[in-house]
Amino acid sequence: MNPITGLAQYLDRLEKRLRLFAWTRGAAATVGIALLLTLVIVGVMMGSAFTPSSLLAVRALLFVGIGAVVAVALIVPLLRMNRRRAAGEV
């Protein structure tokens, strides 16, 4: 095996591991924020009446919040991950 080929294979494996790490970290952040947002929304809703319009508003807030977390914590790190960045992190 050529040393260049060995290095390329090593960087490929490293990139896959870092992608998996970014994926799991993003998934954990998404679950955590979804739980936190749900608890905050329920706490706020307990103080007010559960009207249909308020339920619609808090559902939209929950979906937008989860979408923002998925975009920031999951998609952005996965799109930025490449072989050069993997080598730079090591």
N, C-alpha and C positions, 0 to 999 in steps of 0.2 A: 504494500500500500504506500502510496505517495504521501509525504507529510502534508502537502496542500489538501489532498483529498481527506486525510484524517482530520485536519482542522475544519474543513467544510462540514464533515459529518458531525463533529463535535458541536459546532455552532448550530447546526440544524436541531440536534437533540436539545441543546440549551434553549433555543428559541421555543421549542415545543413545551418545555418545562415552564418557561416564563409565561407563555400564553396560558397554560393551565393555571398557573398561580394568579394571573390577572383575571381569568375567568372566575375562579373560586372567590377571590377577594371582591370582585364586583357583584357576584351573586350574594355573598354574605352582606355586603353593604345594602343591596336592594332589599333583602329580607328584613334587615334591621330597621331601615328607614320606613318600610311599609308597616312594620309593627308599631314603630314609634308614631308615625302619622295616624294610624288607626286609633291608638290609645289617646292621642291628643284630640282627635276629632270626636271620639266618643265622650271624652271629658267635657268638651265644649258643648256637645249636643245634649248632655245630661242637664245642663243648666237652662236649656231652652226647649221649647216644644219641638217635637219631631214632625215638622210640617213637610209636606211633599216638596216644596221649593227649597227648603233648607237641606233636605236629604239629597236633592239633585245637586245642589251647590257643593256639599261636602264630598259627594262621590266624584264630582269633576275635579275637585281639589286633590283628592286621593290619587286619581288616575294621572293627573298632571305631575304630582309629586313623584310618583313611582316612575313615570316616564322620564323625568329629569334625572333621577338617580340612575336609571338604566343607561341613559345617554352619557352621563358624566363618569360613573364608576365602572361601567362595563364596556361600552362601545368605544369610547375614546382611547382607553389604554390598549384595547385589542387592535385598533386601527394603527396606533403608533408603533406597535411592536414589529420589528423587522430584525434581520440578522445583524445589522450594524448596531442597533440599540441594544440587542442582546449581548453583543461583544463588549459594548461600552459599560453595561451594568456589571459585567464580571470584572 
